[in-house]
Amino acid sequence: MKVIGIILVVIFGLDIIYIASGLALARHSLDDVIWGLFWAAGIVTLGIIMISGKAKLVGKTDSKSHILGILSLTSGIIGIFWWPAVLGIIAVTLAILQFRRRTSKVAIAGLCLGVIDFILAAVWKDLGLMPSIF
């Protein structure tokens, strides 16, 4: 997980540097640049969470709470219909945080729906169905 996190931080960190340098505005519209910046910032955040986490995500603790998994599942479901880029990032992040406490089927479902939200956001953006992230 740490290797994947490092790869995400490096690749999308370079994307943020490219956008911040102003070169992206020369080739793309402002909506595309804002979309790219938001997307890259979310993925870098996810990479940082993966790097800073425990080496073993499946480890069980004494906590019996599944609230983060439930919130992840809820964000993933709502993200399919409304604001998939933002709610997808939230769903994946909450699912990973739930895995650190205790693995649950609800958190696995929230993680899957968060990934589906990422894919939907990219497809809708490419098809022109979502003009911007807002």
C-alpha positions as CSV (number, residue, x, y, z in Angstrom):
1,M,0.0,0.0,0.0
2,K,2.8,2.4,0.8
3,V,4.4,1.9,-2.7
4,I,1.1,2.6,-4.4
5,G,0.7,5.7,-2.2
6,I,4.2,6.9,-3.1
7,I,3.5,6.4,-6.8
8,L,0.2,8.4,-6.5
9,V,1.8,11.2,-4.6
10,V,4.7,11.5,-7.2
11,I,2.6,11.3,-10.3
12,F,-0.2,13.6,-9.2
13,G,2.1,15.9,-7.4
14,L,3.8,16.5,-10.7
15,D,0.4,17.2,-12.2
16,I,-0.2,19.8,-9.4
17,I,3.1,21.4,-10.2
18,Y,2.3,21.5,-13.9
19,I,-1.1,23.2,-13.1
20,A,0.4,25.6,-10.6
21,S,3.1,26.7,-13.1
22,G,0.5,28.1,-15.4
23,L,1.4,25.9,-18.3
24,A,-2.0,24.1,-18.1
25,L,-3.9,27.3,-18.8
26,A,-2.2,27.8,-22.1
27,R,-3.6,24.5,-23.4
28,H,-6.8,24.0,-21.5
29,S,-9.9,25.9,-20.4
30,L,-10.2,27.2,-16.9
31,D,-12.9,24.5,-16.1
32,D,-10.5,21.8,-17.2
33,V,-7.7,23.2,-15.1
34,I,-9.9,23.5,-12.0
35,W,-11.1,19.9,-12.6
36,G,-7.6,18.7,-13.0
37,L,-6.3,20.5,-9.9
38,F,-9.2,19.2,-7.7
39,W,-8.7,15.6,-9.0
40,A,-4.9,15.7,-8.5
41,A,-5.3,17.2,-5.0
42,G,-7.7,14.4,-4.0
43,I,-5.5,11.7,-5.3
44,V,-2.4,13.2,-3.6
45,T,-4.4,13.2,-0.4
46,L,-5.4,9.6,-0.8
47,G,-1.7,8.8,-1.5
48,I,-0.6,10.5,1.7
49,I,-3.2,8.6,3.7
50,M,-1.9,5.3,2.2
51,I,1.8,6.3,3.0
52,S,1.1,7.3,6.6
53,G,-1.1,4.3,7.4
54,K,-0.2,1.1,9.1
55,A,1.6,-1.5,7.1
56,K,-1.3,-4.0,7.7
57,L,-4.7,-2.5,7.0
58,V,-6.7,-5.6,8.0
59,G,-5.5,-5.6,11.6
60,K,-8.4,-5.7,14.1
61,T,-8.7,-3.6,17.2
62,D,-11.1,-3.5,20.1
63,S,-13.3,-0.9,18.4
64,K,-16.6,-2.4,17.3
65,S,-17.8,0.8,15.6
66,H,-18.6,0.7,11.9
67,I,-19.6,4.3,11.6
68,L,-16.8,5.2,9.1
69,G,-17.8,2.3,6.9
70,I,-21.5,3.4,7.0
71,L,-20.5,7.0,6.1
72,S,-18.3,5.6,3.3
73,L,-21.2,3.5,1.9
74,T,-23.5,6.5,2.1
75,S,-21.1,8.8,0.4
76,G,-20.5,6.2,-2.3
77,I,-24.2,5.8,-3.0
78,I,-25.0,9.5,-3.1
79,G,-21.9,10.0,-5.2
80,I,-23.3,7.9,-8.0
81,F,-26.1,10.4,-8.5
82,W,-24.6,13.7,-7.4
83,W,-21.1,15.2,-7.2
84,P,-19.2,11.9,-7.9
85,A,-15.7,13.4,-7.8
86,V,-15.9,14.8,-4.3
87,L,-18.0,12.1,-2.8
88,G,-15.9,9.4,-4.4
89,I,-12.8,10.8,-2.7
90,I,-14.7,11.0,0.6
91,A,-16.0,7.4,0.3
92,V,-12.6,5.9,-0.4
93,T,-10.9,7.9,2.4
94,L,-13.5,6.9,5.0
95,A,-13.3,3.3,3.9
96,I,-9.5,3.2,4.3
97,L,-9.9,4.8,7.8
98,Q,-12.5,2.1,8.7
99,F,-10.1,-0.6,7.5
100,R,-7.6,0.7,10.0
101,R,-10.0,0.3,12.9
102,R,-11.8,-2.9,11.8
103,T,-12.5,-4.5,8.5
104,S,-16.2,-4.6,7.6
105,K,-18.3,-5.6,4.6
106,V,-19.9,-2.1,4.7
107,A,-16.5,-0.5,4.3
108,I,-15.6,-2.8,1.4
109,A,-18.8,-1.8,-0.3
110,G,-18.1,1.9,0.4
111,L,-14.6,1.5,-1.1
112,C,-16.0,-0.2,-4.2
113,L,-18.6,2.5,-4.7
114,G,-16.0,5.2,-4.2
115,V,-13.9,3.8,-7.0
116,I,-17.0,3.6,-9.2
117,D,-17.6,7.2,-8.4
118,F,-14.1,8.1,-9.6
119,I,-14.8,6.2,-12.8
120,L,-18.2,7.8,-13.3
121,A,-16.7,11.3,-12.7
122,A,-14.1,10.7,-15.4
123,V,-16.5,9.3,-17.9
124,W,-19.1,12.0,-17.3
125,K,-16.4,14.7,-17.7
126,D,-15.1,13.2,-20.9
127,L,-18.6,12.9,-22.4
128,G,-19.4,16.5,-21.5
129,L,-22.3,15.5,-19.1
130,M,-20.5,17.3,-16.2
131,P,-19.1,20.6,-17.3
132,S,-17.2,21.1,-14.1
133,I,-16.8,19.6,-10.7
134,F,-19.3,22.0,-9.2
